[in-house]
Amino acid sequence: MKKIYMLFLFMSAFNFAQAQFVDVWLQTDLSNETISSSGVHAAGSFQGWSPNSTDCVDMGNGIYGVMISALEGQVIQYKFVNGDDWGQNECGDGTSGCGGCAVSDGFNGHNREFMVPMGVSTANAPVYLYNTCNASTTNVENINSTLRSVSIAPNPFKTSTVITINNPNREEHNLTITSFSGKTVGSIITTKESNIELDRGQLLPGFYVITLSNQQGESVTKKLIVQ
């Protein structure tokens, strides 16, 4: 029995090692809401259910979201907070409009749930209107279409990289770098250049998200990897 048990442990560890991490966008549509001065946050099983430690990025058109990294096949439970504390969250306290598309949280409310798909590198969880089961009518894939040509090379990088955008009229853009948990890293960079050289500076090795926005209110997000 001992040998069989040890073999089972070995096989379980082997299967876990074969699983791949997936970049998952968790997003919500707050176009019908007044945004809190404390910002929008995501809380979930991926970060210990803290209501104020994971900032969401304003992606335009009322969509707020955060990119997390999760193992394929993993089930994520989460909800959004329009503010920075419990009581300001969606899907809770018996007033939830999420009952038809979420699971019980054990506290008279609900958690949204998403199973990370297999065999992909990125995935989008379904986007609902905040605190409802109504699907957002915003086509998330088409948000920021004018900035879709943004590229980063090299990526991953060790010392510096170049962010390239289609900017023949030298329009002003703002560049923000955030950690995967949503915390802004450093200051916002304002530029009119088409090629933006980004030095590593004080960035530690890891995954980051850059948000590039223009004066028309359009923005795009990209993953940045520092080795």
Buried (B, 14 or more C-beta within 10 A) or exposed (E): EEEEEEEEEEEEEEEEEEBEBBBBBBBBBBBEBEEBEBBBBBBBBBBEBBBBBBBBBBBBBBBBBBBBEBEBEBEBBBBBBBBBEBEBBBBBEEEBBBEEBBBEBEEEBBBBBBEBEEEEEEBBBBBBBBBBBBEBEBEBEEBBEEBEEBEBEEBEBEEEBBBBBEBEEEEEBBBBBBBBBBEEBEEEBEBEEBEBEBEBEEBEEEBBBBBBBBEEEBBBBBBBBBE
